[in-house]
Amino acid sequence: RSTDHGDTWETISKIPVPQNQDVKKWCEAHLVQASDGTIIAQIRNHNTEETAGDPCTWQTESSDGGVSWTTPHLVTYGFPPHLLKLSDGRLLMSYSYRKEPYGNRARFSDDNGKSWSEEVILSDDGESWDLGYPSTAELPDGNLITLWYENRNKLAQLRYVCWKTI
């Protein structure tokens, strides 16, 4: 936490490490505060023993402003996560899908991150696994735009999709 606009920082808590997990294989966390005040943190996790060799997204929650956290648990294959609180209060996670068909996916939560919907396929026409880091924004009309990078024809490109919520 910082109380001086980011000049200095103090540690107020640590996320518990599940048994048989190496915290050094966690990276690229993204957080959002749900409508009920819960802070949802999703983490790219490269501990692959539980996921048949695939890195995945795991989630932990804090109901006390980050003072304590639940033990992280598996959410889905796909990474890294991007979280967004929508104007209707639902949460949206978007993430890369680096298995065939390569692309990007999204899921919704209408219970403050306790559960997530089935996948919504945003793109499935990637040329290879080298794509991702999707970031989604809600437009004034309620539609969504998701932007990501993709290696196409050996060139890094930015791609996007405009879409409607479910």
N, C-alpha and C positions, 0 to 999 in steps of 0.2 A: 504494500500500500504506500502511496505517496501523499503527503499532506502539503507539499510545496511545489505543486505543478510539475512533478517529475524530476526535480533536481536531485532528490534522494529517495530511497526506497527502503522499506522494511518488510521482512517476511512475517505474515500473520498466521500462515498455516501451510501445510503440505498435503498434497493429495496422497491418500494411502496407496501403497503398492500391493496389488494382489499377489498371492502366493505364486511362485514360479514365473514372475514377471521381472524383467530388467528395465528399470526406469530409463536407462540410457537408450532404449529402443523406442521411446515415446518422443514425438515431435509434433510440430504444427498444430497446436491447440487453437481452438476458436471458442469463444464464449458469447452467451446472450442471456439477458435477464428476462424470464418469463413473466406473464401477467400477474402471477401470484407472488412474485418477488424471488422465486427460486432462480439461482444462477446455474445454467446448464453449461458444462464444458465438454467439448468433444475433442478427442486426441487421436492423431494418427499413431497406430501402434504396430511396430514391426516385430513384436514377440509373436511368433507364428505357430507355436506348438498347438494351440487350441483351434486354429483356423486352417488346417491343412496346408500350411506354408504360405498363406496369403496375408499380407498386411491388411489391417482393418481399422474401422473407426470404433473407438470405445467412448463411453460417456460416464461422467461423474456429476453429482449435483451438490449444491450448497443451499441450505435454507436459512442460513444465518449470516449472509453477506460475505461469505468466503472465509469465515473463521474455521469452519470444518467442512469436510467433503465426504461423500459416500465412496465406497470402494468402486473403482471403475468397472464397467461391464461392457461386453460386446454389444454393439448396435447393428452393424452391417459390414459386409465386404464393401470396399470403396474408400477412397481417401484422396486428398485431405478434405475435412469437412469445412463448410461455411454455413454459419447459422444466421437466421434473420427472424426477427419478430415482425409479423405482418400487422397491418392496421386493424384487422379483425381479432387480434390477440393470439392467433395460431402461430406456431413456430414452423419454420421451413429450414431443412438442411439440404444443401446441394453438395455433391461430391463427384469425383472422377470414378469411372468404371474402367479399369485397365485390364480387362479380359475381353475376349471377343463376345459380342460385338462391342468394340471400344467406343466409349462415349462418356456421357455425364448423366447423372440421375438426381432425383430429388425425392424427399419424403416430408410429410406434414405431421405435426403433433397438435391435437386439439385438447390435450390434457397436461400442458406445461412440461412436456418432455418425458412424461412417464412412459409413453408408448409412441410408436411411429407408424405411419401408414405404409401400405405397399409402395414399391418404387414407382415413380413416374419417370419415364425415359425422356430425357431432354434432347439427347443426340445419341445415335448409335452407328455413325458413319465414319468413325475415326480410322485412319490408315494404319495406325499402330498404337501401342500402349503409351506412347510419348505424347500425352495430352493431359489437360486438367487444370487444377486450381480454379474451379468455377467460383464465381462470386455473383450473388443475386441481389437485385434491388427491386423494390416495389415502386411502380410508376404512379403518378397522381390518379390515374383512372382505375387503379387496382390491378392492372396487369403486371407481369413480372418480366424482367430482362436478366438473363444469365450470360456472363462473359467468361471465356476461358481461353487458354493458349492451346495450340495444337501444332504438332510437327506434321506438315503435309508436303509431300514432294521434297523432303529434306530442307524445308524452310519453316521457321517458326512463324505461326500466324495467330492472330486473335480472331476468335469466332464468337458469335452470340446467337441467342434465340430469344424471341419475345413470345410469351405464353400466358395462358390464363390459369388461375388457381382452380383446384377441384373443389 
